[in-house]
Amino acid sequence: MNRRPPVSDHTPPCSAERITRLAAELSDRGIDLVRVLWSDLHGVERGLVPPPPIRGDRGDEGAPLPTSFGEALTALEQDKALGEALGDRFVRVFTELKRMELARFAQAVTDWEFNEYSWML
């Protein structure tokens, strides 16, 4: 599995070599679209020079993707460029709502937990 960030400020816009790896299970498609478009604009406006294209799985390079929903929310809160694109208020409200959802999920009993432990009741 490729654990590199899906897009960086150095990703060349409109490039055939661009590979956008979206962690769909941890993301929202609307935010993904804003993130991709904003990263392109952010790089172009600042005249950033893209690195060479990545071929294959080079997961040992760069920052790893979050491995949990909570880590993904923390990464969103810490992302200055995306915070600028979405607006600080949106990021704050979105992450607060998602953390409330995460807390409710943590209190729920999953099918696996029920099947695994209900025989003890």
N, C-alpha and C positions, 0 to 999 in steps of 0.2 A: 504494500500500500504506500502510496506517495504521501508523505506527511508534511510536505512543504506548503507554505502559504499559497493559496490559489492565485493571488494577484499581488504584485508589489508596485511601488512607485516606479520601479525600473522596467516594468513589463512594457514592451513596445506596443503602442496602440495600433490597431488595424494590421497586425502582423499575422501572416499565415503560420508562423512558428509558435504563435501564442497558444498556450495550453491553459485553459482555465479549469481548475479542479475545484468544484464546489462541494462542500460537505453538506449535502442536502439534508441529511438527518439532523444537522445542528443549525440550520440556517433558515431564513425566510427569503423566498425568491425575489420579493420586491427590494429587500435590503441588498441582496446579491447584485441585482441590476444596478442599484445606486452605487454600490462599492466598485463595481467594474468600471462604470462610466466615470465616476469621480476619480479613480486611480489613473485612468487615461488622461483626464483633464489636468489633474494634479501634476503628472509627469511632464506633459506638454508645456503647461504654463511655466514650470520651473526649469525647463530645458534639460531635464535629466537624461543622461545617456543610459540606454538599456544595456544590461549585461548580455553575454552571448546566449543564444537559445539553449534551453534545457532539453536534452534528448533522453528519453527513457526515464526511469525512476532514479532520481538523485536525492532521495529523502534524507540523506545524511548531511545535506547542506541546508543552511538557513534555519529559521525558527520553525519549530514543529507546530502543527495545528493543535488547537485545544482538544483534549480527549474527553471532556464532559461538557454538558450544557452550561454548568456554572462557570467553568473556565472560559467558554465562548462568550458569555456575558461579561466577564471581567475583561477579556481581550477587547470587546467592543467599547467598554467604558474607557479603556486606556488608549484607544486608537484616536490620535489627535486629528489626522486627516479625515477620517470617516466622521468623527464628531463634528468637524467643520462642515462637511457635506450635508449631513443629516440635521444638524443643529443640536446644540447641547441639551435643549429641553426635550427634544424627541428621544435622544439617547437615554436621558435620565428616566423619562416616563416608560419607554419601551423596556429598559432593563428592570425597572421596578415591577412592572406587570409580569414579565417573564420570571423574575425571581419568586413572585407570589405563586405563579403556576408551578414552578419547580418545588416549592414548599408543599403545595397540595399534593403533587405527585409523590413526594417522599413519604407522605402519610398514607397513601393508598396501598392496598394489598394487591399485588399483581397475581395473575393466574398461576405463574410459576411458583410464587411463594405459597399460595394456597395449596396447590397440588403437592408441593414439597413438604409442608409442615402441618397440614390439616389432620393428618392421621394421628397426631399427638393429642388432639382435642378430645 
